[in-house]
Amino acid sequence: MINKIMNKVKSNAVWLLLLLLLGAGCGTKSQKVVFNVLDYGAKGDSITNDTEAIQSAIDAAAAVGNQAMVLIPGGYHFLIGTLELKSDMEFHLEEDARLLVSTRQEDYTGDAAIVARDAHNLTISGSGVIDGRAMEFMEHYEAENEWWIPKRWRPRLFILTGCSHLHIRDITIKRAPSWSLHMLGCENVLIDGIHIQNHLDVPNCDGIDPDHCRNVEIRNCHIACGDDAIVIKTTRQETDYGPSSNIWVHDCILETQDSGLKIGTETTQDIFNILFERCEIKSSCRGLTIQLRDEGNVENITFRDIRFTSRYHSDPWWGRGEAISFTAIPRNVGSPIGQIRNVRVENANGVAENSIRINGTKESRIGQVWFEQVDLTLNRWTKYRGGRYDNRPTTAYDEIEIHSTPGYYIRYADQVTIRNSSVKWGENSPDYFSHVLEAHDVSALNMEGLTGDAAHPGITRYKLN
């Protein structure tokens, strides 16, 4: 008892000391220097190109450092080309502030509206809006394919390259004409509470793309976009930016016409130690996705506590309503390809128009995949052609593979475990809905508590060969 009391006293003393230190710190904390872009000649009338004025405020803040703030004040709409953010500063958009991207390519120094290179301790914050004006970069709408065709050139909104200790919070991105937030070779990143509101029928307007990035946390984000919502990549680059690893995505709400949570397609270097958890995918063409097409390896991946809806879309959109899709398919005949290993899906449930698919190839078998408490309901509710899988991008195999729709489809895989999981069929179950599980060339397949009947009478629950 005496030891417990002494420990409690020591603990209280430590907290008291911390409070005293924090109080002392508050009394001596210096005031943050603010650089209002209006003081540098920005007009904010949505007509005048304010790039030069805002860049002058950025440069002045960077000269001071110490997290000096560049203030984009509320009530103004600033027209911009390319802005380059710098180290040790905060770029802050007040409520009702809006950055409108220019539609003139000559107003850009590259392919993005907001860039940073090798910036450290950079913060991007506020409840204002970066408006990508997507429709003004579109050529026309293809009604038969249900998507917009872009003009020859369109910018990304953010390309942040080689940055460290990067913090992005609360901002809203709207109407991106291409990728919204692309981070290339960045480390120690926190993205918290941002909103992305893109057109669902604009191709390639990804949400968040960590590319060759490490030590990244993405949380509390709401994303609606036509292409992948959150996608981890290692694109082919002339500079060696290293692998993508140690990335934690959680508590996000996603809506897309492509994949909700995704790794790939570009996998030129390793991607490992990735955790996706507590996310809701309201709509997608593939819920949980790993697309390995290049020489990097993908391993130690966990999807946990996920709800999803996945459906078919018109033919040009990638994905065919797969609930979960892990594929290792060479990009081209004879091109190198890595392996997918050690993937766990835990406590995931949803409704989809297509299978849970684990599809390796002769060139690259998939190994050590674990499903636990995964509950899938298969149903059809859209008008598009069913009974097919999407292998794109590849020239080594058929891009679209005609196939029946089992609950699980597993091919060229080793050490696959399915525990305490279920497959159910909805009221609209077409003839090509089939087995609970179909497996081909699979070793060490372990099923412990996989429940559910075949979709139709006369079909076996399992098809194994």
VENWO-V590018 format. One line per field, one symbol per residue. psi: psi as a letter, one per 30 degrees, with the letter a starting at -180 (. if undefined). burial: # if it has 9 or more other ideal C-beta (glycine too) atoms within 8 Angstrom, else .. A space follows every 50 residues. Layout:
psi: ???
burial: ???
This chain:
psi: eeeeeeeeeeeeeeeeeeeeeeeeeefgklkkkkjkfefggkehggekjg eeeeeeeeeeeeeeahhkkjkjllgljkklbkkjlllhlkjkjlkgkkjk kkgjefgkfbgleklkkhkkhkkjllgakjjfheffgkelkjeffhlkkl lekkllekjjkgllhkkkkflkkkhkfakdjjkjhlkikkjjglkkilkf gklgildkjkjhlkikkjlhkkkkleakejkklilklekjgalklikjkl hlkkklgbkdkkkaejhflkklikkklhlkjeklfkdkkjjkfaflkjli kkkkikklkkllalefklkhgkekjjkjkkelkfkkkalkkikkjkhkka klglljkjjalefjkkkikkkkhjjkkklkflflkahlljflkkfflkek jkkljlekjkkilkikkjkhllklkafijlefkclekkkkhkkhkjjjhj llllelkfklekjk.
burial: ...............................##.####.#####....## #.##########..#.#######..###################..#### ##....##...#####..########.#######..##...#....##.# ....###############.#################.####.###.### ###################.#.#############.#...#.###.#### .#############.#######.####.###.############.####. ####.#########..#.#############...#.#####.######## ###########..####.############.#...######..#.##..# #..################.######..#...#######..#..###..# .#.###..#.###..
